[in-house]
Amino acid sequence: MADLTGARWRTSTRSSSNGGNCVEVADNLPGVVLVRDSKDRAGGTLTFPPSAWRTFIGQLATARRP
């Protein structure tokens, strides 16, 4: 397992508009993107390869287009 101690977590700029129901993402570590619940930071972390995360974000952007 990778060392995750250097993860820099961030939330979406839109997180305040949905009542705080959001996730935090850390994408500063080599070879991994981390995702966790902003309300339960100790509750666990999902780990994705960067390519899978890029695909996911790309699909979200496509789904938002009219």
CHARMM-style PDB file with segment names, atoms N, HN, CA, C and O in Angstrom:
ATOM      1  N   MET     1       0.850  -1.188   0.000  1.00  0.00      PROA
ATOM      2  CA  MET     1       0.000   0.000   0.000  1.00  0.00      PROA
ATOM      3  C   MET     1       0.890   1.245   0.000  1.00  0.00      PROA
ATOM      4  O   MET     1       1.942   1.270   0.640  1.00  0.00      PROA
ATOM      5  N   ALA     2       0.461   2.254  -0.713  1.00  0.00      PROA
ATOM      6  HN  ALA     2      -0.394   2.233  -1.232  1.00  0.00      PROA
ATOM      7  CA  ALA     2       1.221   3.500  -0.821  1.00  0.00      PROA
ATOM      8  C   ALA     2       1.153   4.297   0.482  1.00  0.00      PROA
ATOM      9  O   ALA     2       0.197   4.181   1.248  1.00  0.00      PROA
ATOM     10  N   ASP     3       2.167   5.091   0.712  1.00  0.00      PROA
ATOM     11  HN  ASP     3       2.944   5.185   0.089  1.00  0.00      PROA
ATOM     12  CA  ASP     3       2.180   6.008   1.858  1.00  0.00      PROA
ATOM     13  C   ASP     3       1.272   7.187   1.539  1.00  0.00      PROA
ATOM     14  O   ASP     3       1.532   7.937   0.599  1.00  0.00      PROA
ATOM     15  N   LEU     4       0.206   7.354   2.319  1.00  0.00      PROA
ATOM     16  HN  LEU     4      -0.006   6.745   3.083  1.00  0.00      PROA
ATOM     17  CA  LEU     4      -0.792   8.387   2.061  1.00  0.00      PROA
ATOM     18  C   LEU     4      -0.657   9.598   2.979  1.00  0.00      PROA
ATOM     19  O   LEU     4      -1.510  10.486   2.954  1.00  0.00      PROA
ATOM     20  N   THR     5       0.398   9.648   3.788  1.00  0.00      PROA
ATOM     21  HN  THR     5       1.091   8.927   3.808  1.00  0.00      PROA
ATOM     22  CA  THR     5       0.528  10.722   4.774  1.00  0.00      PROA
ATOM     23  C   THR     5       0.704  12.100   4.143  1.00  0.00      PROA
ATOM     24  O   THR     5       0.400  13.103   4.788  1.00  0.00      PROA
ATOM     25  N   GLY     6       1.176  12.178   2.927  1.00  0.00      PROA
ATOM     26  HN  GLY     6       1.423  11.362   2.403  1.00  0.00      PROA
ATOM     27  CA  GLY     6       1.383  13.473   2.280  1.00  0.00      PROA
ATOM     28  C   GLY     6       0.190  13.961   1.475  1.00  0.00      PROA
ATOM     29  O   GLY     6       0.296  14.951   0.751  1.00  0.00      PROA
ATOM     30  N   ALA     7      -0.949  13.276   1.594  1.00  0.00      PROA
ATOM     31  HN  ALA     7      -1.035  12.472   2.183  1.00  0.00      PROA
ATOM     32  CA  ALA     7      -2.126  13.650   0.800  1.00  0.00      PROA
ATOM     33  C   ALA     7      -2.592  15.060   1.151  1.00  0.00      PROA
ATOM     34  O   ALA     7      -2.726  15.410   2.324  1.00  0.00      PROA
ATOM     35  N   ARG     8      -2.838  15.861   0.116  1.00  0.00      PROA
ATOM     36  HN  ARG     8      -2.730  15.576  -0.836  1.00  0.00      PROA
ATOM     37  CA  ARG     8      -3.413  17.204   0.287  1.00  0.00      PROA
ATOM     38  C   ARG     8      -4.860  17.141  -0.188  1.00  0.00      PROA
ATOM     39  O   ARG     8      -5.133  17.020  -1.382  1.00  0.00      PROA
ATOM     40  N   TRP     9      -5.765  17.224   0.755  1.00  0.00      PROA
ATOM     41  HN  TRP     9      -5.543  17.323   1.725  1.00  0.00      PROA
ATOM     42  CA  TRP     9      -7.189  17.063   0.479  1.00  0.00      PROA
ATOM     43  C   TRP     9      -7.812  18.387   0.059  1.00  0.00      PROA
ATOM     44  O   TRP     9      -7.450  19.451   0.560  1.00  0.00      PROA
ATOM     45  N   ARG    10      -8.761  18.296  -0.876  1.00  0.00      PROA
ATOM     46  HN  ARG    10      -9.055  17.431  -1.283  1.00  0.00      PROA
ATOM     47  CA  ARG    10      -9.515  19.476  -1.300  1.00  0.00      PROA
ATOM     48  C   ARG    10     -10.963  19.070  -1.537  1.00  0.00      PROA
ATOM     49  O   ARG    10     -11.265  17.908  -1.812  1.00  0.00      PROA
ATOM     50  N   THR    11     -11.844  20.049  -1.426  1.00  0.00      PROA
ATOM     51  HN  THR    11     -11.598  20.993  -1.203  1.00  0.00      PROA
ATOM     52  CA  THR    11     -13.257  19.817  -1.709  1.00  0.00      PROA
ATOM     53  C   THR    11     -13.650  20.626  -2.933  1.00  0.00      PROA
ATOM     54  O   THR    11     -12.939  21.542  -3.347  1.00  0.00      PROA
ATOM     55  N   SER    12     -14.760  20.283  -3.488  1.00  0.00      PROA
ATOM     56  HN  SER    12     -15.338  19.539  -3.152  1.00  0.00      PROA
ATOM     57  CA  SER    12     -15.277  21.009  -4.647  1.00  0.00      PROA
ATOM     58  C   SER    12     -15.603  22.443  -4.265  1.00  0.00      PROA
ATOM     59  O   SER    12     -15.997  22.719  -3.132  1.00  0.00      PROA
ATOM     60  N   THR    13     -15.439  23.343  -5.204  1.00  0.00      PROA
ATOM     61  HN  THR    13     -15.119  23.119  -6.125  1.00  0.00      PROA
ATOM     62  CA  THR    13     -15.828  24.731  -4.957  1.00  0.00      PROA
ATOM     63  C   THR    13     -17.335  24.851  -4.827  1.00  0.00      PROA
ATOM     64  O   THR    13     -17.830  25.870  -4.345  1.00  0.00      PROA
ATOM     65  N   ARG    14     -18.068  23.845  -5.241  1.00  0.00      PROA
ATOM     66  HN  ARG    14     -17.667  23.017  -5.633  1.00  0.00      PROA
ATOM     67  CA  ARG    14     -19.529  23.837  -5.144  1.00  0.00      PROA
ATOM     68  C   ARG    14     -20.025  23.135  -3.883  1.00  0.00      PROA
ATOM     69  O   ARG    14     -21.234  22.984  -3.706  1.00  0.00      PROA
ATOM     70  N   SER    15     -19.142  22.712  -3.025  1.00  0.00      PROA
ATOM     71  HN  SER    15     -18.160  22.835  -3.169  1.00  0.00      PROA
ATOM     72  CA  SER    15     -19.557  21.924  -1.863  1.00  0.00      PROA
ATOM     73  C   SER    15     -20.430  22.703  -0.889  1.00  0.00      PROA
ATOM     74  O   SER    15     -21.253  22.097  -0.203  1.00  0.00      PROA
ATOM     75  N   SER    16     -20.284  24.004  -0.801  1.00  0.00      PROA
ATOM     76  HN  SER    16     -19.615  24.496  -1.358  1.00  0.00      PROA
ATOM     77  CA  SER    16     -21.100  24.776   0.135  1.00  0.00      PROA
ATOM     78  C   SER    16     -22.541  24.920  -0.350  1.00  0.00      PROA
ATOM     79  O   SER    16     -23.424  25.243   0.444  1.00  0.00      PROA
ATOM     80  N   SER    17     -22.789  24.690  -1.614  1.00  0.00      PROA
ATOM     81  HN  SER    17     -22.072  24.427  -2.259  1.00  0.00      PROA
ATOM     82  CA  SER    17     -24.136  24.861  -2.153  1.00  0.00      PROA
ATOM     83  C   SER    17     -25.020  23.629  -1.980  1.00  0.00      PROA
ATOM     84  O   SER    17     -26.218  23.695  -2.258  1.00  0.00      PROA
ATOM     85  N   ASN    18     -24.460  22.513  -1.530  1.00  0.00      PROA
ATOM     86  HN  ASN    18     -23.487  22.460  -1.304  1.00  0.00      PROA
ATOM     87  CA  ASN    18     -25.272  21.307  -1.390  1.00  0.00      PROA
ATOM     88  C   ASN    18     -25.389  20.847   0.055  1.00  0.00      PROA
ATOM     89  O   ASN    18     -25.614  19.664   0.309  1.00  0.00      PROA
ATOM     90  N   GLY    19     -25.241  21.751   0.992  1.00  0.00      PROA
ATOM     91  HN  GLY    19     -25.058  22.712   0.785  1.00  0.00      PROA
ATOM     92  CA  GLY    19     -25.397  21.406   2.400  1.00  0.00      PROA
ATOM     93  C   GLY    19     -24.238  20.638   2.999  1.00  0.00      PROA
ATOM     94  O   GLY    19     -24.385  20.023   4.056  1.00  0.00      PROA
ATOM     95  N   GLY    20     -23.096  20.661   2.349  1.00  0.00      PROA
ATOM     96  HN  GLY    20     -22.976  21.160   1.491  1.00  0.00      PROA
ATOM     97  CA  GLY    20     -21.924  19.977   2.884  1.00  0.00      PROA
ATOM     98  C   GLY    20     -21.859  18.500   2.552  1.00  0.00      PROA
ATOM     99  O   GLY    20     -20.986  17.794   3.058  1.00  0.00      PROA
ATOM    100  N   ASN    21     -22.755  18.020   1.720  1.00  0.00      PROA
ATOM    101  HN  ASN    21     -23.464  18.593   1.309  1.00  0.00      PROA
ATOM    102  CA  ASN    21     -22.739  16.614   1.318  1.00  0.00      PROA
ATOM    103  C   ASN    21     -21.785  16.446   0.152  1.00  0.00      PROA
ATOM    104  O   ASN    21     -22.194  16.502  -1.007  1.00  0.00      PROA
ATOM    105  N   CYS    22     -20.522  16.242   0.457  1.00  0.00      PROA
ATOM    106  HN  CYS    22     -20.190  16.197   1.399  1.00  0.00      PROA
ATOM    107  CA  CYS    22     -19.560  16.142  -0.629  1.00  0.00      PROA
ATOM    108  C   CYS    22     -18.408  15.231  -0.235  1.00  0.00      PROA
ATOM    109  O   CYS    22     -18.352  14.694   0.871  1.00  0.00      PROA
ATOM    110  N   VAL    23     -17.516  15.081  -1.160  1.00  0.00      PROA
ATOM    111  HN  VAL    23     -17.561  15.517  -2.059  1.00  0.00      PROA
ATOM    112  CA  VAL    23     -16.320  14.291  -0.932  1.00  0.00      PROA
ATOM    113  C   VAL    23     -15.100  15.191  -1.022  1.00  0.00      PROA
ATOM    114  O   VAL    23     -15.156  16.302  -1.548  1.00  0.00      PROA
ATOM    115  N   GLU    24     -14.010  14.688  -0.500  1.00  0.00      PROA
ATOM    116  HN  GLU    24     -13.964  13.785  -0.073  1.00  0.00      PROA
ATOM    117  CA  GLU    24     -12.718  15.351  -0.635  1.00  0.00      PROA
ATOM    118  C   GLU    24     -11.849  14.472  -1.514  1.00  0.00      PROA
ATOM    119  O   GLU    24     -11.954  13.246  -1.492  1.00  0.00      PROA
ATOM    120  N   VAL    25     -10.990  15.116  -2.285  1.00  0.00      PROA
ATOM    121  HN  VAL    25     -10.905  16.112  -2.303  1.00  0.00      PROA
ATOM    122  CA  VAL    25     -10.116  14.410  -3.210  1.00  0.00      PROA
ATOM    123  C   VAL    25      -8.678  14.831  -2.949  1.00  0.00      PROA
ATOM    124  O   VAL    25      -8.395  16.007  -2.720  1.00  0.00      PROA
ATOM    125  N   ALA    26      -7.786  13.871  -2.985  1.00  0.00      PROA
ATOM    126  HN  ALA    26      -8.016  12.916  -3.171  1.00  0.00      PROA
ATOM    127  CA  ALA    26      -6.345  14.149  -2.933  1.00  0.00      PROA
ATOM    128  C   ALA    26      -5.738  13.538  -4.190  1.00  0.00      PROA
ATOM    129  O   ALA    26      -5.770  12.322  -4.378  1.00  0.00      PROA
ATOM    130  N   ASP    27      -5.187  14.391  -5.045  1.00  0.00      PROA
ATOM    131  HN  ASP    27      -5.162  15.379  -4.892  1.00  0.00      PROA
ATOM    132  CA  ASP    27      -4.596  13.899  -6.294  1.00  0.00      PROA
ATOM    133  C   ASP    27      -3.149  14.330  -6.454  1.00  0.00      PROA
ATOM    134  O   ASP    27      -2.633  14.420  -7.568  1.00  0.00      PROA
ATOM    135  N   ASN    28      -2.505  14.594  -5.337  1.00  0.00      PROA
ATOM    136  HN  ASN    28      -2.924  14.521  -4.431  1.00  0.00      PROA
ATOM    137  CA  ASN    28      -1.122  15.056  -5.389  1.00  0.00      PROA
ATOM    138  C   ASN    28      -0.094  13.942  -5.209  1.00  0.00      PROA
ATOM    139  O   ASN    28       1.105  14.196  -5.319  1.00  0.00      PROA
ATOM    140  N   LEU    29      -0.529  12.736  -4.939  1.00  0.00      PROA
ATOM    141  HN  LEU    29      -1.504  12.530  -4.849  1.00  0.00      PROA
ATOM    142  CA  LEU    29       0.407  11.633  -4.727  1.00  0.00      PROA
ATOM    143  C   LEU    29       0.634  10.886  -6.043  1.00  0.00      PROA
ATOM    144  O   LEU    29      -0.288  10.752  -6.847  1.00  0.00      PROA
ATOM    145  N   PRO    30       1.843  10.407  -6.262  1.00  0.00      PROA
ATOM    146  CA  PRO    30       2.120   9.724  -7.532  1.00  0.00      PROA
ATOM    147  C   PRO    30       1.367   8.401  -7.638  1.00  0.00      PROA
ATOM    148  O   PRO    30       1.405   7.577  -6.725  1.00  0.00      PROA
ATOM    149  N   GLY    31       0.676   8.211  -8.774  1.00  0.00      PROA
ATOM    150  HN  GLY    31       0.646   8.881  -9.516  1.00  0.00      PROA
ATOM    151  CA  GLY    31       0.057   6.937  -9.080  1.00  0.00      PROA
ATOM    152  C   GLY    31      -1.247   6.622  -8.381  1.00  0.00      PROA
ATOM    153  O   GLY    31      -1.738   5.497  -8.475  1.00  0.00      PROA
ATOM    154  N   VAL    32      -1.824   7.598  -7.677  1.00  0.00      PROA
ATOM    155  HN  VAL    32      -1.425   8.512  -7.601  1.00  0.00      PROA
ATOM    156  CA  VAL    32      -3.045   7.310  -6.936  1.00  0.00      PROA
ATOM    157  C   VAL    32      -3.879   8.581  -6.759  1.00  0.00      PROA
ATOM    158  O   VAL    32      -3.335   9.676  -6.613  1.00  0.00      PROA
ATOM    159  N   VAL    33      -5.208   8.421  -6.774  1.00  0.00      PROA
ATOM    160  HN  VAL    33      -5.649   7.531  -6.892  1.00  0.00      PROA
ATOM    161  CA  VAL    33      -6.138   9.487  -6.430  1.00  0.00      PROA
ATOM    162  C   VAL    33      -6.986   8.954  -5.283  1.00  0.00      PROA
ATOM    163  O   VAL    33      -7.532   7.854  -5.362  1.00  0.00      PROA
ATOM    164  N   LEU    34      -7.091   9.738  -4.225  1.00  0.00      PROA
ATOM    165  HN  LEU    34      -6.647  10.631  -4.161  1.00  0.00      PROA
ATOM    166  CA  LEU    34      -7.827   9.324  -3.029  1.00  0.00      PROA
ATOM    167  C   LEU    34      -9.126  10.111  -2.923  1.00  0.00      PROA
ATOM    168  O   LEU    34      -9.181  11.289  -3.276  1.00  0.00      PROA
ATOM    169  N   VAL    35     -10.167   9.450  -2.433  1.00  0.00      PROA
ATOM    170  HN  VAL    35     -10.122   8.494  -2.145  1.00  0.00      PROA
ATOM    171  CA  VAL    35     -11.464  10.084  -2.251  1.00  0.00      PROA
ATOM    172  C   VAL    35     -12.003   9.667  -0.886  1.00  0.00      PROA
ATOM    173  O   VAL    35     -11.915   8.499  -0.507  1.00  0.00      PROA
ATOM    174  N   ARG    36     -12.564  10.633  -0.145  1.00  0.00      PROA
ATOM    175  HN  ARG    36     -12.635  11.582  -0.453  1.00  0.00      PROA
ATOM    176  CA  ARG    36     -13.160  10.322   1.151  1.00  0.00      PROA
ATOM    177  C   ARG    36     -14.373  11.225   1.399  1.00  0.00      PROA
ATOM    178  O   ARG    36     -14.546  12.254   0.745  1.00  0.00      PROA
ATOM    179  N   ASP    37     -15.195  10.817   2.347  1.00  0.00      PROA
ATOM    180  HN  ASP    37     -15.054   9.982   2.878  1.00  0.00      PROA
ATOM    181  CA  ASP    37     -16.384  11.577   2.742  1.00  0.00      PROA
ATOM    182  C   ASP    37     -15.940  12.756   3.599  1.00  0.00      PROA
ATOM    183  O   ASP    37     -15.215  12.574   4.577  1.00  0.00      PROA
ATOM    184  N   SER    38     -16.367  13.951   3.241  1.00  0.00      PROA
ATOM    185  HN  SER    38     -16.956  14.098   2.447  1.00  0.00      PROA
ATOM    186  CA  SER    38     -15.933  15.139   3.987  1.00  0.00      PROA
ATOM    187  C   SER    38     -16.505  15.184   5.403  1.00  0.00      PROA
ATOM    188  O   SER    38     -15.957  15.865   6.270  1.00  0.00      PROA
ATOM    189  N   LYS    39     -17.602  14.464   5.642  1.00  0.00      PROA
ATOM    190  HN  LYS    39     -18.046  13.911   4.937  1.00  0.00      PROA
ATOM    191  CA  LYS    39     -18.213  14.467   6.973  1.00  0.00      PROA
ATOM    192  C   LYS    39     -17.664  13.357   7.862  1.00  0.00      PROA
ATOM    193  O   LYS    39     -17.889  13.371   9.072  1.00  0.00      PROA
ATOM    194  N   ASP    40     -16.949  12.396   7.283  1.00  0.00      PROA
ATOM    195  HN  ASP    40     -16.767  12.384   6.300  1.00  0.00      PROA
ATOM    196  CA  ASP    40     -16.416  11.261   8.036  1.00  0.00      PROA
ATOM    197  C   ASP    40     -15.014  10.945   7.534  1.00  0.00      PROA
ATOM    198  O   ASP    40     -14.776   9.903   6.924  1.00  0.00      PROA
ATOM    199  N   ARG    41     -14.110  11.846   7.796  1.00  0.00      PROA
ATOM    200  HN  ARG    41     -14.304  12.693   8.292  1.00  0.00      PROA
ATOM    201  CA  ARG    41     -12.746  11.735   7.248  1.00  0.00      PROA
ATOM    202  C   ARG    41     -11.996  10.503   7.718  1.00  0.00      PROA
ATOM    203  O   ARG    41     -11.093  10.030   7.028  1.00  0.00      PROA
ATOM    204  N   ALA    42     -12.353   9.975   8.876  1.00  0.00      PROA
ATOM    205  HN  ALA    42     -13.087  10.359   9.437  1.00  0.00      PROA
ATOM    206  CA  ALA    42     -11.685   8.777   9.390  1.00  0.00      PROA
ATOM    207  C   ALA    42     -12.406   7.506   8.950  1.00  0.00      PROA
ATOM    208  O   ALA    42     -11.974   6.405   9.290  1.00  0.00      PROA
ATOM    209  N   GLY    43     -13.495   7.641   8.200  1.00  0.00      PROA
ATOM    210  HN  GLY    43     -13.847   8.535   7.924  1.00  0.00      PROA
ATOM    211  CA  GLY    43     -14.327   6.499   7.854  1.00  0.00      PROA
ATOM    212  C   GLY    43     -13.811   5.625   6.730  1.00  0.00      PROA
ATOM    213  O   GLY    43     -14.400   4.578   6.461  1.00  0.00      PROA
ATOM    214  N   GLY    44     -12.767   6.000   6.083  1.00  0.00      PROA
ATOM    215  HN  GLY    44     -12.289   6.850   6.301  1.00  0.00      PROA
ATOM    216  CA  GLY    44     -12.221   5.187   5.004  1.00  0.00      PROA
ATOM    217  C   GLY    44     -11.916   6.030   3.786  1.00  0.00      PROA
ATOM    218  O   GLY    44     -12.408   7.150   3.647  1.00  0.00      PROA
ATOM    219  N   THR    45     -11.104   5.482   2.913  1.00  0.00      PROA
ATOM    220  HN  THR    45     -10.705   4.573   3.026  1.00  0.00      PROA
ATOM    221  CA  THR    45     -10.655   6.183   1.716  1.00  0.00      PROA
ATOM    222  C   THR    45     -10.764   5.250   0.523  1.00  0.00      PROA
ATOM    223  O   THR    45     -10.343   4.094   0.584  1.00  0.00      PROA
ATOM    224  N   LEU    46     -11.325   5.754  -0.547  1.00  0.00      PROA
ATOM    225  HN  LEU    46     -11.666   6.693  -0.596  1.00  0.00      PROA
ATOM    226  CA  LEU    46     -11.329   5.024  -1.814  1.00  0.00      PROA
ATOM    227  C   LEU    46     -10.073   5.408  -2.581  1.00  0.00      PROA
ATOM    228  O   LEU    46      -9.647   6.563  -2.548  1.00  0.00      PROA
ATOM    229  N   THR    47      -9.487   4.452  -3.263  1.00  0.00      PROA
ATOM    230  HN  THR    47      -9.833   3.514  -3.290  1.00  0.00      PROA
ATOM    231  CA  THR    47      -8.248   4.668  -4.002  1.00  0.00      PROA
ATOM    232  C   THR    47      -8.469   4.306  -5.468  1.00  0.00      PROA
ATOM    233  O   THR    47      -8.977   3.230  -5.786  1.00  0.00      PROA
ATOM    234  N   PHE    48      -8.082   5.217  -6.350  1.00  0.00      PROA
ATOM    235  HN  PHE    48      -7.669   6.090  -6.092  1.00  0.00      PROA
ATOM    236  CA  PHE    48      -8.243   5.014  -7.784  1.00  0.00      PROA
ATOM    237  C   PHE    48      -6.935   5.266  -8.508  1.00  0.00      PROA
ATOM    238  O   PHE    48      -6.144   6.102  -8.072  1.00  0.00      PROA
ATOM    239  N   PRO    49      -6.690   4.561  -9.607  1.00  0.00      PROA
ATOM    240  CA  PRO    49      -5.578   4.943 -10.469  1.00  0.00      PROA
ATOM    241  C   PRO    49      -5.930   6.272 -11.147  1.00  0.00      PROA
ATOM    242  O   PRO    49      -7.101   6.512 -11.439  1.00  0.00      PROA
ATOM    243  N   PRO    50      -4.959   7.126 -11.400  1.00  0.00      PROA
ATOM    244  CA  PRO    50      -5.249   8.417 -12.030  1.00  0.00      PROA
ATOM    245  C   PRO    50      -6.024   8.302 -13.340  1.00  0.00      PROA
ATOM    246  O   PRO    50      -6.875   9.148 -13.617  1.00  0.00      PROA
ATOM    247  N   SER    51      -5.759   7.294 -14.142  1.00  0.00      PROA
ATOM    248  HN  SER    51      -5.068   6.607 -13.917  1.00  0.00      PROA
ATOM    249  CA  SER    51      -6.477   7.148 -15.417  1.00  0.00      PROA
ATOM    250  C   SER    51      -7.964   6.886 -15.183  1.00  0.00      PROA
ATOM    251  O   SER    51      -8.799   7.411 -15.919  1.00  0.00      PROA
ATOM    252  N   ALA    52      -8.305   6.099 -14.190  1.00  0.00      PROA
ATOM    253  HN  ALA    52      -7.626   5.673 -13.592  1.00  0.00      PROA
ATOM    254  CA  ALA    52      -9.715   5.833 -13.875  1.00  0.00      PROA
ATOM    255  C   ALA    52     -10.392   7.101 -13.365  1.00  0.00      PROA
ATOM    256  O   ALA    52     -11.551   7.359 -13.692  1.00  0.00      PROA
ATOM    257  N   TRP    53      -9.681   7.890 -12.568  1.00  0.00      PROA
ATOM    258  HN  TRP    53      -8.740   7.680 -12.303  1.00  0.00      PROA
ATOM    259  CA  TRP    53     -10.248   9.141 -12.058  1.00  0.00      PROA
ATOM    260  C   TRP    53     -10.500  10.124 -13.198  1.00  0.00      PROA
ATOM    261  O   TRP    53     -11.545  10.774 -13.233  1.00  0.00      PROA
ATOM    262  N   ARG    54      -9.557  10.237 -14.126  1.00  0.00      PROA
ATOM    263  HN  ARG    54      -8.708   9.709 -14.098  1.00  0.00      PROA
ATOM    264  CA  ARG    54      -9.744  11.131 -15.277  1.00  0.00      PROA
ATOM    265  C   ARG    54     -10.959  10.701 -16.103  1.00  0.00      PROA
ATOM    266  O   ARG    54     -11.734  11.544 -16.555  1.00  0.00      PROA
ATOM    267  N   THR    55     -11.122   9.402 -16.298  1.00  0.00      PROA
ATOM    268  HN  THR    55     -10.492   8.718 -15.931  1.00  0.00      PROA
ATOM    269  CA  THR    55     -12.277   8.896 -17.035  1.00  0.00      PROA
ATOM    270  C   THR    55     -13.567   9.244 -16.311  1.00  0.00      PROA
ATOM    271  O   THR    55     -14.532   9.678 -16.940  1.00  0.00      PROA
ATOM    272  N   PHE    56     -13.595   9.059 -15.008  1.00  0.00      PROA
ATOM    273  HN  PHE    56     -12.811   8.706 -14.497  1.00  0.00      PROA
ATOM    274  CA  PHE    56     -14.770   9.377 -14.202  1.00  0.00      PROA
ATOM    275  C   PHE    56     -15.127  10.862 -14.315  1.00  0.00      PROA
ATOM    276  O   PHE    56     -16.285  11.199 -14.560  1.00  0.00      PROA
ATOM    277  N   ILE    57     -14.158  11.739 -14.142  1.00  0.00      PROA
ATOM    278  HN  ILE    57     -13.217  11.465 -13.943  1.00  0.00      PROA
ATOM    279  CA  ILE    57     -14.391  13.176 -14.229  1.00  0.00      PROA
ATOM    280  C   ILE    57     -14.834  13.553 -15.642  1.00  0.00      PROA
ATOM    281  O   ILE    57     -15.711  14.402 -15.805  1.00  0.00      PROA
ATOM    282  N   GLY    58     -14.252  12.945 -16.646  1.00  0.00      PROA
ATOM    283  HN  GLY    58     -13.540  12.255 -16.513  1.00  0.00      PROA
ATOM    284  CA  GLY    58     -14.663  13.209 -18.005  1.00  0.00      PROA
ATOM    285  C   GLY    58     -16.108  12.805 -18.261  1.00  0.00      PROA
ATOM    286  O   GLY    58     -16.838  13.508 -18.959  1.00  0.00      PROA
ATOM    287  N   GLN    59     -16.516  11.689 -17.703  1.00  0.00      PROA
ATOM    288  HN  GLN    59     -15.923  11.119 -17.135  1.00  0.00      PROA
ATOM    289  CA  GLN    59     -17.905  11.241 -17.852  1.00  0.00      PROA
ATOM    290  C   GLN    59     -18.862  12.192 -17.142  1.00  0.00      PROA
ATOM    291  O   GLN    59     -19.957  12.455 -17.641  1.00  0.00      PROA
ATOM    292  N   LEU    60     -18.464  12.708 -15.990  1.00  0.00      PROA
ATOM    293  HN  LEU    60     -17.575  12.495 -15.585  1.00  0.00      PROA
ATOM    294  CA  LEU    60     -19.306  13.697 -15.293  1.00  0.00      PROA
ATOM    295  C   LEU    60     -19.480  14.949 -16.133  1.00  0.00      PROA
ATOM    296  O   LEU    60     -20.583  15.483 -16.247  1.00  0.00      PROA
ATOM    297  N   ALA    61     -18.391  15.413 -16.718  1.00  0.00      PROA
ATOM    298  HN  ALA    61     -17.495  14.979 -16.625  1.00  0.00      PROA
ATOM    299  CA  ALA    61     -18.462  16.625 -17.546  1.00  0.00      PROA
ATOM    300  C   ALA    61     -19.361  16.389 -18.750  1.00  0.00      PROA
ATOM    301  O   ALA    61     -20.124  17.278 -19.130  1.00  0.00      PROA
ATOM    302  N   THR    62     -19.288  15.224 -19.349  1.00  0.00      PROA
ATOM    303  HN  THR    62     -18.668  14.502 -19.041  1.00  0.00      PROA
ATOM    304  CA  THR    62     -20.139  14.908 -20.495  1.00  0.00      PROA
ATOM    305  C   THR    62     -21.605  14.835 -20.086  1.00  0.00      PROA
ATOM    306  O   THR    62     -22.473  15.298 -20.826  1.00  0.00      PROA
ATOM    307  N   ALA    63     -21.890  14.268 -18.936  1.00  0.00      PROA
ATOM    308  HN  ALA    63     -21.185  13.892 -18.335  1.00  0.00      PROA
ATOM    309  CA  ALA    63     -23.263  14.118 -18.456  1.00  0.00      PROA
ATOM    310  C   ALA    63     -23.901  15.469 -18.126  1.00  0.00      PROA
ATOM    311  O   ALA    63     -25.122  15.609 -18.202  1.00  0.00      PROA
ATOM    312  N   ARG    64     -23.106  16.441 -17.771  1.00  0.00      PROA
ATOM    313  HN  ARG    64     -22.114  16.328 -17.709  1.00  0.00      PROA
ATOM    314  CA  ARG    64     -23.634  17.778 -17.406  1.00  0.00      PROA
ATOM    315  C   ARG    64     -23.984  18.625 -18.618  1.00  0.00      PROA
ATOM    316  O   ARG    64     -24.725  19.600 -18.493  1.00  0.00      PROA
ATOM    317  N   ARG    65     -23.469  18.276 -19.778  1.00  0.00      PROA
ATOM    318  HN  ARG    65     -22.866  17.484 -19.879  1.00  0.00      PROA
ATOM    319  CA  ARG    65     -23.739  19.065 -20.984  1.00  0.00      PROA
ATOM    320  C   ARG    65     -25.181  18.857 -21.427  1.00  0.00      PROA
ATOM    321  O   ARG    65     -25.696  17.740 -21.372  1.00  0.00      PROA
ATOM    322  N   PRO    66     -25.833  19.935 -21.866  1.00  0.00      PROA
ATOM    323  CA  PRO    66     -27.220  19.789 -22.354  1.00  0.00      PROA
ATOM    324  C   PRO    66     -27.312  19.036 -23.658  1.00  0.00      PROA
ATOM    325  OT1 PRO    66     -28.409  18.839 -24.181  1.00  0.00      PROA
TER     326      PRO     66
END
